[in-house]
Amino acid sequence: MNVLSSWLRSYLPTVAATDRQLADDLTLRGIAVEGIFDVSAPVGGSLYETDITTNRVDAMNHYGVAREAAAIYGLTLAPLDTTLPAAKSGAGHPVRIEAPDACGRFTARILRGVNIGPSQGIVAERFAALGQKLILNAVDASNYVLFGMGHPTHAFDLDKIAGAILVRRARPGEKLKTLDGVDRVLDVDDVVVADEKQALGLAGVMGGWDTMITPETKNILVEAAWFDPAVVRRMSRRHGIHSDASHRFERGADFHAPPVASALVSQLILSNGGHIEGELVDVVIPQVLARVAARRPIAFSVSRCAQLLGRTSEGPGITDEVATGVLRALGCALEQTGEGRYAVKLPSWRLDLEREIDLVEEVARVYGYNGFANTLPSFSGTVLELPHAPKGAALRELLLAAGYHEAISSTFCSATDAATFAAQPGVAVAMDNPLSEEAGMLRPSLLPGMLTMLAHNLNRNVDDVRLFEMGTVFTGSPERVDEAQGLAFGATGRLRDGLHSARSVDFYDLKGLVEALTGRFVSRSVYYDAFPPESGLLPRWLNPARAARCVIDGSTIGYFGELHPDESDRRKLRQPVFIGEIYLDRLFRQSLRQPTARELSRYQPVRRDFSLVFPDTLHWEAVGSALASLQIPELQEYRPAEIFRDPKGKAVPAGHYSMLVSTTFQSPDRTLRDEDLHSWSNSIVTALESLGGKLRA
Amino acid sequence: MPDDSIPELGGYDDAALDRAFALLTTDLERAAGSLDGADAVEQFRLEWLGRKHGRLKTVSDAWLKTAPAAARRPLGQRFNSLKERIENLLTDSAAGKHRVSIGAAIDVTLPGTRPQPGAEHPILRTWHEAVRIFASIGYSVATGPEVETDYYNFESLNFPPNHPARDTQDTLVVAGQERKPLRDRLLMRTHTSPVQIRTMEQQPPPIRLVIPGKVHRNDAADATHSPIFHQLEGLCVDEGITFSDLKGTLDYAMKAFFGSSVKTRFFPSFFPFTEPSADVQISCIFCGGKGCRKCKHSGWIELLGCGMVDPSVFGFVREKQPAYDPEKISGFAFGMGLDRIAMMKYGVSDIGLLYSGDVRFLEQFA
C-alpha cells in the first residue's frame, strides 16, 4: 500500500521526525516502508511504498499508520472529524439484514441533489500523488475514505434502487453484472446487497453495474457495513475478485467504523453540493456486535510478558510502565486486576488481537525488537545426527572424489517417464494441480531427472558430464505416499580432458563406481548379474547388453548400465549415456565398513601370469571362484590382466577369448620356495583347464 | 707428460700437501661444473683418470712414488679421497646420462591434467554448513516427509482452513484427495515447519533442532522464484526460552555464516505459527552496509523469518505430548531459504541454474 507522509502527518501534526526517520521507525515496528519517493507540491512530503502483513488490516490506511506512529512517539492521535451538516427531514432508507451470519452491521444514508463530476482539490491532488485513477467525485470519495481510514463503503445511485435494501443470500441461478462489467451467476452461499427486485452488489466484494454512480446521478445512497471475513473470503475466491473492499473485509474490518466512514464519504460528496435526507439508518446484529466488537477483556501479566521477551539491551527492561503505555497507545483499555496484572479491553479495529501472547507481541513490536539483547540459551544435551547421515556422507564424498558433480533435479516427472522408470507398474502418484504436463507425477525414480540434466548438458554442447543426485522418490496411491531415499548417477563423454589420455566412459566405469560405493559397507556377499533381453527382468530403460544388477546379501541394491537405445532416441541424446540408480533405503541396511589394518608381510611377493584361451560363454566369475576354491592362503591376489579377442579368428579362435590371469603369491612368514610356486601353478592351470581353458603357448 | 697438469708440491709436510690438494680440488670442481653431454663426461674422465695421462696418474707418478716413507700415509689418504670424489662425480653424471634425454623434453607450458573432483551442490554445501554451525550450539538434525498432510503443513501450524495466510503458500496437491477430510489431504509441504510438529509429538522438551529439506510451492518460476526450493528450519524449546535468546541465536548463526562483522536487525512480521514474529535482516555482505545494488541501497538484506512458538502450536502438540504446556515452556522457531542464502553467498543470479544440472554452472563449485 502507498502512504503519503503529508496525509499521515495531517492526522498527527506534532510528529517531529523527518520523513526518512519516520519511515525507519515504522519499518522497525512492522509497517515495512520499502521505498521512499519525493512528492511534488502541492501535496509535498514523501510517498512510502509499504508492505503490511496480512494480519494488520487496521494499518492498511493512513489513519491506521498514524496510530502506529502515535504509539511509537507517545503522541495522542485525535479522533476523525465526522461532523455533518444538519439533515433535512426524511425517514431514511429502509434496510433489512436477512443474512445476519454474514452481515453484522449495515448503515445507509441518503444524499440528495448532489453534483456528480470530477474530483477537485485535495482528493484530486492526493490521488495524483498516489497514482490512483480518478473516476467521479462520489466514487472517489469512497476510495479516498478507504485510503484515509480503511473502511470500505459504497455509493449507489439511489434512483435506481427499487424499495428497501436487503442483505440476503443469493437465490439459485440469480444473476448480477458487477462494476467490472462481468455478468455473474451467483451461488446460494453468496451474500448480496439487494433491493426488492434484484441483487445490487456482491456484499463486501464489489458493487453492481446497474446502480453505479454516473454523471447523471442526482441522489445517492451511501452504504457502510460490516461483513463477515469468512463469507467475504469465500465469495472473493469463488468469483475471482480481489478488491480493496474484499481484501479488508476478509481480514476483519472494524465493527465501529461504518458510521464514521459513512460520515466522511458524505462530507466529501456534499462538499460539491447536495444535502442529507433523514437520519443514518444503522442496523446492528447484537450477536455479532458481542462477538467482534465487545469481546471479553484479555488477562495480561507484565511479568509473564517480560519473562517471554527476555533481556533488553538498555534500561530496566519491560516494566509495567512500558507495557501498559504501549497497549494504551494502541487503543486498548486497561483495568488493573493485581500487581502487574491487567484486564485488557481490545480495540474494535484489531481483530488480530485475541490472546495474551498477541499483546506480548504488541509490546515487543512497539518497544522495538532491536531494543532486546542478544542472549544465547544455555544447553547441556547431546547433538544427534540423522541415523543415516554418516552413510550418506560416505557415499557423497566418494562420488565427489570420483568426479561426479552433485545435482538437484525436479521432484516431478511426466506420466511416460513415471511408467518407464518406476520399479513396479502403477506405483507412481499423480499431482492434482501439476506445475506442467511434464511434471504431472511425483517421481518414482531419480532417473528421469538425471536424464533431463544429462540432455540439458548435451544440448548445450557440454559433452563430458558426470552427475549424481541423492533425493526422495515417491510411490504409493492417493491414500498413502511412501518416500524412499535414492541415489542416481549418470555419465557420458570422456573421462579427463582430451589432451593427454582421454577415453570414453563405459560400463566398467559405472561398475567400478558401484563397487567402490558398495565397498564402503559391510556385506557377506556381493554379486552382479545381467539378464537376457527376453527375460524381462531387467528394467526397460537399460540396454540389456551393457547393464547389470547389484545384489548385496540377497537384496537388489540397484541397476546400472548404458541407457537403452530406444530411450536414448526418444530423448534425442547424441552419444551413449550411462546411468544407474541405487536404492539407498536398502543399501543403508548394511553397516558402514570400519577400516582395519593388517600386518604387512616382510617377504617378497611373487607374481605368476597365466595366459589361457576360454570360450566366450565362460565368465570371469567362474574363473575367480575356481581360483578361490583352491584355497591357497599364499594366493594373495588374482585378477584378469588382459583380455584379447581376434576378430579374424586366427590368434584366438572365433567364439573364444584369451585372458592373461595375473596372480600374486606372498607369505606373511617365509620366503616362497620354487617347489611351492610350481605346485600352485600346476593346480591353477589344472583348475582353469577344467573350466574349458586352454593354456596358450 | 706436461708437468704443469698438476701443481708443484712444495714439500711433504701437511701444510704443503693440503695446499697442493686444495689446488687440485678447485680444478676438479670447476671441471665438474660443465659435465653436460656424453662427450664432456668422457673428456673429464680422461683428464683425471686416464691411465696414461690422467692427472691422478701424474700425481701418483710425481708425488707418491717419490714420497718419503713417513709422508706416504698422509699423501695416500688425500690421494684416495680425491679419487673417490672424481668417481662420485662420474657416477652422478652417468646416472644423468642414462635417464635424461634432451630430445624427449616435454613442453612444460602445455596445460596439466587436472584432477577433476566433483563439485558439491551450492545448496547442499550451504545446507551442510548451516547444520554444522547449529550443531556447534547444540542443535541436532531432523527431517520429515516431503508429501505432507494438510494437518501438519497448515492446521497444526495454526493456519485455519480458509485463512488468508494460506494464500501466501500456494500449494501443490496430490491427486485424488477430494473425498478425504481436509486434515488428511496430501500435499507437497510448502515449508519445513511441519517437522517441528512431528518432532515435538515424538519427544518431550528440551528440543534444539534444525530441519533442512526440500519444499514446493505452486509458484511461477522466474530468476528468483522456483516452485522447488530448500529451507532450513530451526526449533528450540525449553523452560525459559526468550525472545532475546532467539535474537542472540540468530545473530550468532549469521555471524558464523557470513563473518563476525555482520550485523543483524529484527523487525515485526507475521507467521501464523509464531508470535511475536520477526523478519531478520543482515547488514549487506557486499557493501558492508553502505548501500549497493545488491541490497537495493538499503545496506540490509532480508534473510529469514522467525518468532516465538505460538502457544496454539503447543496446543496442537499437547494432544500427544502433554509436556508442551505453554505455561511452563517456551520456544522459538526460525526458517531460512537455503537457495536464497546460496545464491547470495555465491553470486548466483538465476535460481533455475540450481536445478538444471548444468555442468558449466556446477563445476564452478568444485
HADDOCK unambig.tbl for C-alpha pairs under 7 A between the chains (distance, minus, plus):
assign (segid A and resid 28 and name CA) (segid B and resid 267 and name CA) 4.80 0.50 0.50
assign (segid A and resid 28 and name CA) (segid B and resid 268 and name CA) 6.72 0.50 0.50
assign (segid A and resid 29 and name CA) (segid B and resid 267 and name CA) 6.18 0.50 0.50
assign (segid A and resid 29 and name CA) (segid B and resid 268 and name CA) 5.80 0.50 0.50
assign (segid A and resid 30 and name CA) (segid B and resid 267 and name CA) 6.02 0.50 0.50
assign (segid A and resid 30 and name CA) (segid B and resid 268 and name CA) 4.34 0.50 0.50
assign (segid A and resid 30 and name CA) (segid B and resid 269 and name CA) 6.05 0.50 0.50
assign (segid A and resid 53 and name CA) (segid B and resid 269 and name CA) 6.56 0.50 0.50
assign (segid A and resid 53 and name CA) (segid B and resid 270 and name CA) 6.07 0.50 0.50
assign (segid A and resid 55 and name CA) (segid B and resid 270 and name CA) 6.98 0.50 0.50
assign (segid A and resid 307 and name CA) (segid B and resid 242 and name CA) 6.96 0.50 0.50
assign (segid A and resid 308 and name CA) (segid B and resid 242 and name CA) 4.85 0.50 0.50
assign (segid A and resid 308 and name CA) (segid B and resid 243 and name CA) 6.33 0.50 0.50
assign (segid A and resid 309 and name CA) (segid B and resid 242 and name CA) 5.08 0.50 0.50
assign (segid A and resid 309 and name CA) (segid B and resid 243 and name CA) 4.49 0.50 0.50
assign (segid A and resid 309 and name CA) (segid B and resid 244 and name CA) 6.20 0.50 0.50
assign (segid A and resid 310 and name CA) (segid B and resid 242 and name CA) 4.93 0.50 0.50
assign (segid A and resid 310 and name CA) (segid B and resid 243 and name CA) 5.78 0.50 0.50
assign (segid A and resid 310 and name CA) (segid B and resid 244 and name CA) 5.18 0.50 0.50
assign (segid A and resid 311 and name CA) (segid B and resid 244 and name CA) 6.05 0.50 0.50
assign (segid A and resid 357 and name CA) (segid B and resid 275 and name CA) 6.74 0.50 0.50
assign (segid A and resid 358 and name CA) (segid B and resid 275 and name CA) 6.92 0.50 0.50
assign (segid A and resid 361 and name CA) (segid B and resid 275 and name CA) 6.27 0.50 0.50
assign (segid A and resid 361 and name CA) (segid B and resid 276 and name CA) 4.50 0.50 0.50
assign (segid A and resid 365 and name CA) (segid B and resid 268 and name CA) 6.15 0.50 0.50
assign (segid A and resid 369 and name CA) (segid B and resid 266 and name CA) 5.77 0.50 0.50
assign (segid A and resid 369 and name CA) (segid B and resid 267 and name CA) 5.93 0.50 0.50
assign (segid A and resid 370 and name CA) (segid B and resid 265 and name CA) 6.23 0.50 0.50
assign (segid A and resid 370 and name CA) (segid B and resid 266 and name CA) 5.95 0.50 0.50
assign (segid A and resid 372 and name CA) (segid B and resid 244 and name CA) 5.75 0.50 0.50
assign (segid A and resid 373 and name CA) (segid B and resid 244 and name CA) 5.43 0.50 0.50
assign (segid A and resid 374 and name CA) (segid B and resid 244 and name CA) 5.31 0.50 0.50
assign (segid A and resid 374 and name CA) (segid B and resid 245 and name CA) 6.30 0.50 0.50
assign (segid A and resid 374 and name CA) (segid B and resid 247 and name CA) 5.15 0.50 0.50
assign (segid A and resid 374 and name CA) (segid B and resid 248 and name CA) 3.62 0.50 0.50
assign (segid A and resid 375 and name CA) (segid B and resid 244 and name CA) 5.53 0.50 0.50
assign (segid A and resid 375 and name CA) (segid B and resid 245 and name CA) 4.67 0.50 0.50
assign (segid A and resid 375 and name CA) (segid B and resid 247 and name CA) 6.90 0.50 0.50
assign (segid A and resid 375 and name CA) (segid B and resid 248 and name CA) 4.37 0.50 0.50
assign (segid A and resid 376 and name CA) (segid B and resid 245 and name CA) 5.04 0.50 0.50
assign (segid A and resid 376 and name CA) (segid B and resid 248 and name CA) 5.30 0.50 0.50
assign (segid A and resid 376 and name CA) (segid B and resid 249 and name CA) 5.66 0.50 0.50
assign (segid A and resid 377 and name CA) (segid B and resid 241 and name CA) 6.79 0.50 0.50
assign (segid A and resid 377 and name CA) (segid B and resid 245 and name CA) 5.73 0.50 0.50
assign (segid A and resid 379 and name CA) (segid B and resid 138 and name CA) 6.72 0.50 0.50
assign (segid A and resid 382 and name CA) (segid B and resid 138 and name CA) 6.89 0.50 0.50
assign (segid A and resid 383 and name CA) (segid B and resid 135 and name CA) 6.47 0.50 0.50
assign (segid A and resid 383 and name CA) (segid B and resid 138 and name CA) 5.56 0.50 0.50
assign (segid A and resid 383 and name CA) (segid B and resid 139 and name CA) 5.85 0.50 0.50
assign (segid A and resid 383 and name CA) (segid B and resid 140 and name CA) 4.69 0.50 0.50
assign (segid A and resid 384 and name CA) (segid B and resid 140 and name CA) 4.62 0.50 0.50
assign (segid A and resid 384 and name CA) (segid B and resid 141 and name CA) 6.39 0.50 0.50
assign (segid A and resid 385 and name CA) (segid B and resid 140 and name CA) 5.92 0.50 0.50
assign (segid A and resid 385 and name CA) (segid B and resid 141 and name CA) 5.45 0.50 0.50
assign (segid A and resid 386 and name CA) (segid B and resid 141 and name CA) 5.93 0.50 0.50
assign (segid A and resid 386 and name CA) (segid B and resid 142 and name CA) 6.28 0.50 0.50
assign (segid A and resid 400 and name CA) (segid B and resid 117 and name CA) 5.68 0.50 0.50
assign (segid A and resid 400 and name CA) (segid B and resid 118 and name CA) 4.12 0.50 0.50
assign (segid A and resid 400 and name CA) (segid B and resid 119 and name CA) 6.25 0.50 0.50
assign (segid A and resid 401 and name CA) (segid B and resid 117 and name CA) 5.04 0.50 0.50
assign (segid A and resid 401 and name CA) (segid B and resid 118 and name CA) 6.11 0.50 0.50
assign (segid A and resid 402 and name CA) (segid B and resid 117 and name CA) 6.22 0.50 0.50
assign (segid A and resid 402 and name CA) (segid B and resid 118 and name CA) 6.73 0.50 0.50
assign (segid A and resid 403 and name CA) (segid B and resid 116 and name CA) 5.33 0.50 0.50
assign (segid A and resid 403 and name CA) (segid B and resid 117 and name CA) 4.10 0.50 0.50
assign (segid A and resid 403 and name CA) (segid B and resid 118 and name CA) 3.96 0.50 0.50
assign (segid A and resid 404 and name CA) (segid B and resid 117 and name CA) 6.98 0.50 0.50
assign (segid A and resid 404 and name CA) (segid B and resid 118 and name CA) 4.38 0.50 0.50
assign (segid A and resid 405 and name CA) (segid B and resid 118 and name CA) 4.17 0.50 0.50
assign (segid A and resid 405 and name CA) (segid B and resid 119 and name CA) 4.71 0.50 0.50
assign (segid A and resid 405 and name CA) (segid B and resid 120 and name CA) 6.50 0.50 0.50
assign (segid A and resid 405 and name CA) (segid B and resid 362 and name CA) 6.70 0.50 0.50
assign (segid A and resid 406 and name CA) (segid B and resid 118 and name CA) 6.92 0.50 0.50
assign (segid A and resid 406 and name CA) (segid B and resid 119 and name CA) 6.02 0.50 0.50
assign (segid A and resid 406 and name CA) (segid B and resid 120 and name CA) 5.32 0.50 0.50
assign (segid A and resid 406 and name CA) (segid B and resid 121 and name CA) 5.10 0.50 0.50
assign (segid A and resid 407 and name CA) (segid B and resid 121 and name CA) 5.95 0.50 0.50
assign (segid A and resid 407 and name CA) (segid B and resid 357 and name CA) 5.35 0.50 0.50
assign (segid A and resid 408 and name CA) (segid B and resid 355 and name CA) 5.29 0.50 0.50
assign (segid A and resid 408 and name CA) (segid B and resid 357 and name CA) 6.72 0.50 0.50
assign (segid A and resid 409 and name CA) (segid B and resid 355 and name CA) 5.13 0.50 0.50
assign (segid A and resid 409 and name CA) (segid B and resid 356 and name CA) 6.64 0.50 0.50
assign (segid A and resid 409 and name CA) (segid B and resid 357 and name CA) 7.00 0.50 0.50
assign (segid A and resid 410 and name CA) (segid B and resid 355 and name CA) 6.95 0.50 0.50
assign (segid A and resid 430 and name CA) (segid B and resid 174 and name CA) 6.28 0.50 0.50
assign (segid A and resid 430 and name CA) (segid B and resid 175 and name CA) 5.47 0.50 0.50
assign (segid A and resid 431 and name CA) (segid B and resid 173 and name CA) 6.02 0.50 0.50
assign (segid A and resid 431 and name CA) (segid B and resid 174 and name CA) 4.37 0.50 0.50
assign (segid A and resid 431 and name CA) (segid B and resid 175 and name CA) 4.64 0.50 0.50
assign (segid A and resid 432 and name CA) (segid B and resid 173 and name CA) 5.38 0.50 0.50
assign (segid A and resid 432 and name CA) (segid B and resid 174 and name CA) 5.12 0.50 0.50
assign (segid A and resid 432 and name CA) (segid B and resid 175 and name CA) 3.87 0.50 0.50
assign (segid A and resid 433 and name CA) (segid B and resid 172 and name CA) 6.04 0.50 0.50
assign (segid A and resid 433 and name CA) (segid B and resid 173 and name CA) 6.13 0.50 0.50
assign (segid A and resid 434 and name CA) (segid B and resid 172 and name CA) 6.90 0.50 0.50
assign (segid A and resid 435 and name CA) (segid B and resid 218 and name CA) 6.74 0.50 0.50
assign (segid A and resid 453 and name CA) (segid B and resid 356 and name CA) 6.08 0.50 0.50
assign (segid A and resid 453 and name CA) (segid B and resid 357 and name CA) 4.98 0.50 0.50
assign (segid A and resid 453 and name CA) (segid B and resid 358 and name CA) 6.87 0.50 0.50
assign (segid A and resid 456 and name CA) (segid B and resid 358 and name CA) 6.83 0.50 0.50
assign (segid A and resid 457 and name CA) (segid B and resid 358 and name CA) 5.81 0.50 0.50
assign (segid A and resid 457 and name CA) (segid B and resid 359 and name CA) 6.77 0.50 0.50
assign (segid A and resid 465 and name CA) (segid B and resid 359 and name CA) 6.73 0.50 0.50
assign (segid A and resid 478 and name CA) (segid B and resid 174 and name CA) 6.80 0.50 0.50
assign (segid A and resid 478 and name CA) (segid B and resid 175 and name CA) 6.29 0.50 0.50
assign (segid A and resid 478 and name CA) (segid B and resid 176 and name CA) 5.45 0.50 0.50
assign (segid A and resid 478 and name CA) (segid B and resid 177 and name CA) 6.48 0.50 0.50
